[in-house]
């Protein structure tokens, strides 16, 4: 068991650092994006957030289904890109936009509702959205590393045991899917109640 965990978390440090840098750029860009929006765009975002806060308890089961589908499609796309040679730039773009959206949602709450927005944004994003972001970073590292390994094998620079690679890669897919679904369930059943409690307090 310990050996299995060690293998799963023994990621390529160079690829991990590269993905973290991309993620940081996405977070920084998302946090600053509110400042360059037009007045009408800012007003639209404020109206959307206000509507969201006022309808916290009317959480539809379709929202849970849609969130799970979107996340699973994203995970599967990154995973498939990992066994292709052309997948690396697409995975990089995806992790950038995932980080951008995460940061932009926090910045939007804070810009429109100040201290109350800070508290609500933390409840809205933590821990589920933050953990999902970490899951996507983890999967992206293995996706890029797998693409590099397959590319090196195609170019004849390295022998590839495809069965061993796929067994580990499939296990990573299962782990990321399970964690993501758990976080989506948390977002659906727990987060709205926490937001409602905090909204009434502030």
Beta strands, then each sheet from edge to edge (+ up, - down):
end
